[in-house]
Amino acid sequence: MILENDAAECPHDWQQIIAATLHERGVTAAAYVPDTRLDGILVRLGQLGTSLRSLSREEECIGYACGQLMAGARAAALFQSSGLGNAVNALAGLAVPYRLGVPLIISMRGTLGEANPSQIPGGRIVVPILDALGIQSFMVRRADEVGQVVAGVLTLCFDAHESAAVLLGPELEGCRERA
């Protein structure tokens, strides 16, 4: 469970913008694997009344979001890039072929400034994996880009029925040091 004081230690405007954009575009459910850079987004989504589902594995997030989308709701999946490999089968076997349009909010690891060598190989393959699945991805490096990119991804997902990803780059402020 995400506690409000945890987010208070790490408040960032870009997290609030992501949550507000998801809410304004009708996202009513979000499945996530906990990650400190996502905490501020999730706390705000909870405050806005979004149904939050904390799961253990990324493929569960995809399955949950797909189920919500098939039931007529708007849902998103949020997780760390190191878990993308876990989600490949659910994306390739369910979300992509059935054009369910799952918006992915992915907190990047293994890139600029990463100190954990076990994260680096996974960080290198995020975009190639998404490309191979036919899922467009958009790296956000500046807070002033967040609203436009998230809104654009949601249009791809909900209006064109194509899954798409927002990649939260390391240049954004974001408490990675606590991870």
C-alpha positions as CSV (number, residue, x, y, z in Angstrom):
1,M,0.0,0.0,0.0
2,I,1.3,3.5,-0.8
3,L,1.1,5.8,2.1
4,E,0.5,9.5,1.6
5,N,3.6,10.5,3.6
6,D,5.8,8.4,1.3
7,A,4.7,10.5,-1.7
8,A,5.1,13.7,0.4
9,E,8.8,12.9,0.7
10,C,9.0,12.8,-3.1
11,P,6.5,15.2,-4.6
12,H,7.0,16.1,-8.3
13,D,4.8,18.2,-10.5
14,W,5.2,15.7,-13.4
15,Q,3.7,12.9,-11.3
16,Q,0.7,15.1,-10.6
17,I,0.3,15.9,-14.3
18,I,0.4,12.3,-15.3
19,A,-2.3,11.4,-12.7
20,A,-4.4,14.4,-13.7
21,T,-4.2,13.5,-17.4
22,L,-5.1,9.9,-16.8
23,H,-8.1,11.0,-14.7
24,E,-9.2,13.6,-17.2
25,R,-9.1,11.1,-20.1
26,G,-11.3,8.7,-18.1
27,V,-8.9,6.1,-16.6
28,T,-10.9,4.5,-13.8
29,A,-8.5,1.6,-13.0
30,A,-4.8,1.3,-12.7
31,A,-2.7,-1.9,-12.1
32,Y,0.8,-1.5,-10.9
33,V,3.9,-3.1,-9.6
34,P,5.2,-0.9,-6.8
35,D,8.1,1.5,-7.8
36,T,9.1,4.7,-5.9
37,R,9.0,6.8,-9.1
38,L,5.4,5.9,-9.6
39,D,4.3,6.5,-6.0
40,G,3.3,10.2,-6.5
41,I,1.2,9.3,-9.5
42,L,-0.5,6.5,-7.7
43,V,-1.3,8.5,-4.6
44,R,-2.9,11.2,-6.7
45,L,-4.8,8.7,-8.7
46,G,-6.2,7.2,-5.5
47,Q,-7.2,10.7,-4.3
48,L,-9.0,11.2,-7.6
49,G,-11.0,8.0,-7.1
50,T,-9.1,5.7,-9.5
51,S,-9.3,2.0,-8.5
52,L,-5.8,0.9,-7.8
53,R,-4.6,-2.7,-8.0
54,S,-1.1,-3.5,-6.7
55,L,0.2,-6.7,-8.3
56,S,3.3,-8.8,-8.0
57,R,4.1,-9.2,-11.6
58,E,3.9,-7.0,-14.7
59,E,2.0,-9.6,-16.8
60,E,-0.7,-9.5,-14.1
61,C,-0.9,-5.8,-14.7
62,I,-1.4,-6.3,-18.4
63,G,-4.1,-9.0,-17.8
64,Y,-5.9,-6.8,-15.3
65,A,-5.9,-3.8,-17.6
66,C,-7.0,-5.9,-20.5
67,G,-9.9,-7.3,-18.5
68,Q,-11.0,-3.8,-17.5
69,L,-10.7,-2.6,-21.1
70,M,-12.8,-5.6,-22.4
71,A,-15.4,-4.7,-19.8
72,G,-15.7,-1.1,-21.1
73,A,-13.5,0.7,-18.5
74,R,-10.4,2.6,-19.2
75,A,-7.4,1.2,-17.5
76,A,-3.6,1.7,-17.4
77,A,-0.6,-0.4,-16.4
78,L,2.3,1.1,-14.5
79,F,5.6,-0.6,-13.7
80,Q,9.4,-0.4,-13.8
81,S,11.2,-1.2,-17.1
82,S,13.0,-4.1,-15.5
83,G,9.7,-5.9,-15.5
84,L,8.9,-5.4,-19.2
85,G,10.2,-8.9,-20.0
86,N,7.7,-10.4,-17.6
87,A,4.9,-8.7,-19.6
88,V,5.9,-9.7,-23.1
89,N,3.6,-12.8,-23.3
90,A,0.5,-10.9,-22.1
91,L,1.2,-8.0,-24.4
92,A,2.0,-10.3,-27.4
93,G,-0.8,-12.8,-26.8
94,L,-3.6,-10.5,-25.6
95,A,-3.2,-6.8,-25.7
96,V,-1.6,-6.4,-29.2
97,P,-3.6,-9.0,-31.3
98,Y,-6.9,-8.0,-29.8
99,R,-6.1,-4.3,-30.1
100,L,-7.0,-3.6,-26.5
101,G,-5.0,-0.3,-26.4
102,V,-3.3,-0.7,-23.0
103,P,-1.5,2.5,-21.9
104,L,1.8,1.7,-20.3
105,I,3.5,4.1,-17.9
106,I,7.1,2.7,-17.5
107,S,9.6,4.0,-15.0
108,M,13.0,3.5,-16.7
109,R,15.9,1.8,-15.1
110,G,19.3,0.8,-16.5
111,T,19.9,4.1,-18.4
112,L,21.6,7.4,-17.7
113,G,23.1,7.5,-14.2
114,E,22.1,3.9,-13.3
115,A,24.4,2.5,-10.6
116,N,23.0,-1.0,-10.4
117,P,24.8,-3.1,-13.1
118,S,22.0,-5.7,-13.1
119,Q,19.5,-3.1,-14.4
120,I,21.6,-1.9,-17.4
121,P,20.9,-4.8,-19.8
122,G,17.2,-4.6,-19.2
123,G,17.3,-0.8,-19.7
124,R,18.9,-1.3,-23.1
125,I,16.2,-3.6,-24.5
126,V,13.0,-1.7,-23.5
127,V,12.5,0.1,-26.8
128,P,13.6,-2.8,-29.0
129,I,11.1,-5.1,-27.2
130,L,8.3,-2.6,-27.5
131,D,9.2,-2.0,-31.2
132,A,9.2,-5.8,-31.9
133,L,5.7,-5.9,-30.4
134,G,4.5,-3.0,-32.5
135,I,4.0,-0.8,-29.4
136,Q,5.0,2.8,-29.9
137,S,7.0,4.3,-27.0
138,F,7.7,7.9,-26.1
139,M,10.5,8.9,-23.7
140,V,9.7,11.8,-21.5
141,R,12.8,13.6,-20.2
142,R,11.4,17.0,-19.2
143,A,8.5,17.8,-16.9
144,D,7.0,20.2,-19.4
145,E,6.6,17.3,-21.9
146,V,4.6,15.0,-19.6
147,G,1.1,16.2,-20.2
148,Q,1.3,16.3,-24.0
149,V,3.0,12.9,-24.2
150,V,0.6,11.1,-21.8
151,A,-2.4,12.7,-23.6
152,G,-1.1,11.5,-27.0
153,V,-0.5,8.0,-25.7
154,L,-4.0,7.9,-24.3
155,T,-5.4,8.9,-27.7
156,L,-3.5,6.1,-29.4
157,C,-4.7,3.6,-26.8
158,F,-8.4,4.6,-26.3
159,D,-9.2,6.1,-29.7
160,A,-7.0,4.1,-32.1
161,H,-7.0,0.9,-29.9
162,E,-3.2,0.6,-30.1
163,S,-1.2,-0.1,-26.9
164,A,1.5,2.6,-26.4
165,A,4.0,3.4,-23.7
166,V,5.2,6.5,-21.8
167,L,8.8,5.9,-20.8
168,L,9.8,8.0,-17.7
169,G,13.4,9.0,-18.4
170,P,16.0,9.3,-15.7
171,E,16.2,13.1,-16.4
172,L,12.9,13.6,-14.6
173,E,13.3,14.1,-10.9
174,G,12.1,11.0,-9.1
175,C,13.5,9.5,-6.0
176,R,15.4,6.7,-7.7
177,E,17.9,6.9,-4.8
178,R,15.2,5.4,-2.5
179,A,14.6,2.4,-4.8
